[in-house]
Amino acid sequence: CTATAAFTNYNRKNPYPLGTTEIRFTITNHSGEEFVYGEAYSITAQGADGNWFVVPTDCSFTAIGHVLSDGQSGTITAHLFPDILPNKPGVYRFFYEDNIDGNKVLLMATFELK
């Protein structure tokens, strides 16, 4: 059985204002089996030169496993810290990495800050 997961922006307010403190993403299980996901993620931003760089985020995550039955969806919240590290307008990517059927899978959703 090959597990698959869909990953989308939760509330579709794209683009988000620069002062946004969190963005919710939805992960949906289409595997036909239970799927367990955690809360660790990373964010990258596209620089003026077109290259992507890692955006510093909260480096500590709660080690927890959320269980999704087939067809169920869950939410992962990305925390941005505009008071500590003001984000610049531009395109960003939210990454979530997991293991599905023993294979490393990288899920990604793109969002914009204006």
N, C-alpha and C positions, 0 to 999 in steps of 0.2 A: 504494500500500500504506500503510495506516495502522498505525503502530507503537503498541503498548500495553505497559505495564509494570505489574506488581502490586507493591505495597510493603507488607510486613507486619513485625510485631514478631518477632524471631528466636526467642527462647526462651520467650515468653509467661509470664514471671514477674510479670506485672502484678498488683498494684502492686509496685513495686520499693522496697527500703529506702532511706531518705534518704542513707545513706552510699555508695550505688552509684557506682562510678567509670566504668563504661562500660555501654552497652546496644547490642546488635547488632540490626540490621534487615536483612531479606532483600529483595532486589529480584529479581523474576523476569521474564524476557523472554518475552512472548507475541506478538511482532511478526511472526514468520515470517521474520525477517532477523536479522543480527548487530546487537547493541546495545552501545554503549560507554558506560560510566559512570565517574565519578570519585569522589573522597572528600570533596568539600566539602559542607557541610550547615549548617543553622542550627536552633536550638531556641528555642521560645517557651514562656512559662508564663502561666497564667491568674491574673490578680491578684484580690484580694478584691472588687474592683469589677466583675469579669466581663470586663474588658478584657485583651487579650493583650500581653505585652511580650517583647522579645528577651532571651534569657539569654546573658550573655557566655560564650564558649567559646574554645577554642584557635583563634586567627584564622589560623594558618598551616596549609596543607594541602599534601600532596605532589601535584604535578601529574602524575597518572598516569591512564591509561585502561585499565579492565578490560573485556575483551570477553566478552560472553555470546552464545552461539548461541541460536536459538529453543528455548524450553523449559528453558534453564539458569537457575540462580539464583546470585546472588553476595551478599556481605555487606558492609554499611557499618557501621562501628563509631562510635557517638557517644560522645565522651569528656566526662564530667562531672567537675568539679573540686571536690568537697565540702570539701577541706582549704583551698582558696583562697576559694571562694564557696559557703558552705553553702546548699544548696537547701532551700526550704520545702516542706512537704507540699502536694500539689495536682496538678493536671492540667497536662501538658506536651505540646507537639507537636514532632515531629521533621520537618524539611522538607528535601527534596532537589529541586533544580531542574535540569532538563536540557533539551536541545533534541531533539525527536523529529520527524522529517520537516520540519524548518525551523520548527517551532512550539515556543514555550516551554511546558514542562510542569512543574507543581509537584506533586510527590508528597508525601504527608503520612501520618504514623502518630502516633497518640496514645498516651501512656503516663502512668502515675501514680506519684508518689513518696509514700510514707507513712512 
